[in-house]
């Protein structure tokens, strides 16, 4: 895994934690949009993003 992808994963997780604290839950599109993930990297990180959404919205 590339360093840049690892950074984006950390950023996604940090934004997920913030959204969870603020709202108690969030939608996938909100996480991607606020994280600032570009479409090409969103496609590469689909499984990770889906996992984070499930973990924080249970």
N, C-alpha and C positions, 0 to 999 in steps of 0.2 A: 504494500500500500504506500502511496506517495505521501510525502510530508504535507502537501497542500490538502489532500483529502482528509488526512488525520486532523488538520486544523479545522476544516469545515465540520467534521464530526464533533469536535469539541465545542465549536460555536453553536451547532444545532442543539447539543445537549444543554448548554448554558441558557439558550433562549427558551428551551422547553421548561427548564426549572423556573425561569422568570415568569413565563406565562402561567405555569401551574400555581405559583405563589400568588399572582395577581388575580387570576380568573378561576382557578380550580380545575380548569380543563381548557382544551383548545382543539381546533381543527387542523388537519394536516396542512392545508394551504396557508393558514396563519403562520405556522411554524416555518415553512419554507420561505414565505414572503419576508417575515421579520428577520430571519437568519440571513437573508440576502444571497441565497444560493441560486446560481444561474442554472438554466434548464439543462445544460449538458452535464453538469455535476449532479443535479437532482436525479437524473436518470441513473448515474453511477451509484448513488447513495440511496436508492429507493428502499432497499431492504432495511437499512439502518434507520431511515426516517420512519418507516412504517412501525418498526419495533419501538422506537421512542414514543410515537403517538399512542401505541397500545399500552405501554408501561405507565405513562403519565395520565391516561384517561380511564384507568381501571378503578 
